[in-house]
C-alpha cells in the first residue's frame, strides 16, 4: 500500500491507474514509497508520459504493447526490464503463451543468438518460478519448412 504521505497531485490519475494495472500494485507502491525529491520528477514523467500518453491511449492493445516492449528491451539488452515485462505479459496483460513463444523466436532471429540465448534463459526461469503449465502449448508446426534446401 502506498504511503499516505506521498503527494500524487502532479501525477496523472490515468497514468497512475494504467501503471498499476500493467506493473502491479506492489511494484507501483515500491516505486512511490521509495521516491525522493531527487527522483520525484522522474516518477511523474514516467507515469504521465509513458503510462498516460502511451499505454493508456488504447490505439494498440496492451497485449501487443507487451510484445513490442519485450522486443525492444531484448534488442537493447535490458535484461532486468525484459524479465519484469515478461512477467507482466504473463500475469497482467495476459499475452497467450503461443504469442510469447513466437515473439521469442523473432527476437532470437533478429537480435542474434546471444540475445536469444539470454531471453530463453530468463523466460525459462520465470515460467518455472510462476509454475506456468506449458503442456497447454500447441507444438510448433514446422511441416511447411524444408530444412534441406
C-alpha positions as CSV (number, residue, x, y, z in Angstrom):
1,X,0.0,0.0,0.0
2,X,1.3,3.4,-0.9
3,X,2.4,5.6,2.0
4,X,-0.5,8.1,2.7
5,X,2.0,10.9,3.0
6,X,3.0,10.6,-0.7
7,X,1.7,13.5,-2.7
8,X,0.4,12.4,-6.1
9,X,-1.1,15.7,-7.1
10,X,1.2,16.1,-10.1
11,X,0.6,12.5,-11.2
12,X,-2.0,11.8,-14.0
13,X,-4.8,9.7,-12.5
14,X,-5.0,7.8,-15.8
15,X,-1.2,7.2,-15.7
16,X,-1.3,6.0,-12.1
17,X,-4.2,3.6,-12.9
18,X,-2.5,2.3,-16.1
19,X,0.9,1.9,-14.4
20,X,-0.7,0.0,-11.5
21,X,-2.7,-2.3,-13.9
22,X,0.3,-3.1,-16.1
23,X,3.1,-3.3,-13.5
24,X,1.1,-4.3,-10.4
25,X,0.3,-2.6,-7.1
26,X,3.4,-4.0,-5.4
27,X,5.8,-2.6,-8.0
28,X,4.0,0.8,-8.2
29,X,3.8,1.2,-4.4
30,X,7.5,0.3,-4.1
31,X,8.5,3.0,-6.6
32,X,6.3,5.6,-5.0
33,X,7.3,4.8,-1.4
34,X,11.0,4.9,-2.3
35,X,10.6,8.2,-4.2
36,X,12.7,11.1,-3.0
37,X,12.9,14.7,-4.1
38,X,15.8,13.6,-6.3
39,X,13.7,11.3,-8.5
40,X,10.2,12.7,-7.9
41,X,10.0,14.4,-11.3
42,X,11.3,11.2,-13.0
43,X,8.4,9.3,-11.4
44,X,5.9,12.0,-12.6
45,X,7.5,12.0,-16.0
46,X,7.4,8.2,-16.4
47,X,3.8,8.0,-15.1
48,X,2.3,10.9,-17.0
49,X,4.3,10.4,-20.3
50,X,4.7,6.7,-20.6
51,X,1.7,5.3,-18.8
52,X,-0.9,8.0,-19.6
53,X,0.0,9.2,-23.1
54,X,1.3,5.9,-24.4
55,X,-0.1,2.8,-22.7
56,X,-3.5,4.3,-21.9
57,X,-4.2,5.6,-25.4
58,X,-5.9,2.3,-26.4
59,X,-4.8,2.6,-30.0
60,X,-2.7,-0.5,-29.7
61,X,-3.9,-3.4,-27.5
62,X,-1.9,-3.8,-24.3
63,X,-1.0,-7.4,-25.3
64,X,0.6,-6.0,-28.5
65,X,2.4,-3.3,-26.5
66,X,3.7,-6.0,-24.2
67,X,5.1,-7.9,-27.2
68,X,6.7,-4.7,-28.6
69,X,8.2,-3.9,-25.2
70,X,9.8,-7.4,-25.0
71,X,11.3,-7.0,-28.4
72,X,12.8,-3.6,-27.7
73,X,14.1,-4.5,-24.3
74,X,15.8,-7.6,-25.6
75,X,17.2,-5.7,-28.6
76,X,18.9,-3.2,-26.2
77,X,19.9,-5.8,-23.7
78,X,17.9,-4.5,-20.7
79,X,17.6,-7.9,-19.1
80,X,16.0,-6.7,-15.8
81,X,13.3,-4.8,-17.6
82,X,12.9,-7.6,-20.0
83,X,12.2,-10.0,-17.2
84,X,9.9,-7.6,-15.5
85,X,7.8,-7.1,-18.7
86,X,7.8,-10.8,-19.4
87,X,6.2,-11.4,-16.0
88,X,3.7,-8.6,-16.8
89,X,2.9,-10.2,-20.1
90,X,2.1,-13.5,-18.3
91,X,0.4,-12.1,-15.2
92,X,-1.3,-8.8,-16.2
93,X,-1.6,-8.2,-19.9
94,X,-2.2,-11.9,-20.4
95,X,-0.4,-12.4,-23.6
96,X,-1.1,-16.0,-24.8
97,X,1.8,-18.4,-24.4
98,X,2.0,-19.2,-28.2
99,X,2.4,-15.5,-28.9
100,X,5.1,-15.1,-26.3
101,X,6.9,-18.1,-27.8
102,X,6.6,-16.7,-31.3
103,X,7.9,-13.3,-30.3
104,X,10.8,-15.0,-28.6
105,X,11.7,-16.8,-31.9
106,X,11.6,-13.5,-33.7
107,X,13.7,-11.7,-31.2
108,X,16.2,-14.5,-31.4
109,X,16.4,-14.3,-35.1
110,X,16.5,-10.5,-35.5
111,X,18.6,-9.7,-32.4
112,X,21.1,-12.5,-32.7
113,X,21.9,-15.8,-31.0
114,X,23.5,-14.3,-27.9
115,X,20.3,-12.3,-27.2
116,X,18.2,-15.3,-27.9
117,X,20.1,-17.4,-25.5
118,X,19.7,-14.8,-22.8
119,X,16.0,-14.3,-23.2
120,X,15.2,-18.0,-23.4
121,X,17.3,-18.5,-20.1
122,X,15.3,-15.7,-18.4
123,X,11.9,-16.8,-19.6
124,X,12.5,-20.5,-18.6
125,X,13.4,-19.4,-15.1
126,X,10.3,-17.1,-14.9
127,X,8.0,-19.7,-16.3
128,X,9.3,-22.2,-13.7
129,X,9.0,-19.7,-10.8
130,X,5.4,-18.9,-11.8
131,X,4.5,-22.6,-12.2
132,X,3.2,-21.9,-15.7
133,X,1.7,-25.1,-17.3
134,X,3.5,-25.4,-20.6
135,X,1.6,-28.5,-21.5
136,X,-1.2,-26.2,-22.9
137,X,1.2,-25.0,-25.6
138,X,0.5,-26.5,-29.0
139,X,3.6,-27.8,-30.8
140,X,5.1,-25.6,-33.5
141,X,4.1,-26.8,-36.9
142,X,7.3,-27.0,-38.9
143,X,5.9,-29.2,-41.6
144,X,5.9,-26.3,-44.1
145,X,9.6,-25.6,-43.6
146,X,12.0,-27.5,-45.9
147,X,15.3,-27.5,-44.0
148,X,17.2,-29.5,-46.7
149,X,17.0,-26.8,-49.4
